[in-house]
Amino acid sequence: MQHKSLLLLLSCGGVLLMLFLLLTRSVVTGRTLVLDEALIHHVSTLEHPFLTAMLIALSYIGSTTPVVVISIVLLIVLYQCTKKKRDIIFFTVVSLCSVSLNVLLKSYFERERPTIITMIEETGFSYPSAHAMAAFTLYGAVTFLFWRHLKKRKSRRLLLGAASCMILLMGFSRIYLGVHYPSDVIGGYLVSGTLLTISIFIYQWIQHSIT
């Protein structure tokens, strides 16, 4: 059973990587631009003062300083709950790899941000979305680490639901505020999904090897 789970993880990582490469090719060749712009215009029809304020606040939560603070708090809670240093190491390494990978990818592709709608000012390149990557990595890793220590189905569903909402809302906020194309957000999800899946595979493989 353990070998099947590891194989499934590796397969999922391969599929996510392939999807990211296919999307990236379409982004680089400009094939996603028409759909990207159409989706931004469609999302703009949802504009409302309350929604705008909420998504600006959510977007701020996904920026560097709040993410660092949230990560430190979660690390403390995680250690208090599990007392396992390897969980802390996993969380830290995956988070640092996500940030570094985003910087490298943005520097390589140098995609300019959309200028169709600009509700907030952002600097730097656009592809893939750092907020989308950070959210997927942070809440995905938290879900993986806490899931094993939650025995009740209701608790697990609550954890999965909360993490999924944060990830999806973070991505939506970047499109709504006009600072990212939808393909930037999807690309961020895919590359973070690849990183997280492969990291979990390595973590589980090491655990299996030493037990």
Secondary structure, DSSP 8 states (H G I E B T S, - for coil): -HHHHHHHHHHHHHHHHHHHHHHHHHHHTTTTHHHHHHHHHHHHTT--HHHHHHHHHHHHHTSHHHHHHHHHHHHHHHHHHH--HHHHHHHHHHHHHHHHHHHHHHHHH------S--SS---S--SS-HHHHHHHHHHHHHHHHHHTT--SHHHHHHHHHHHHHHHHHHHHHHHHTTSS-HHHHHHHHHHHHHHHHHHHHHHHHHHHHH-
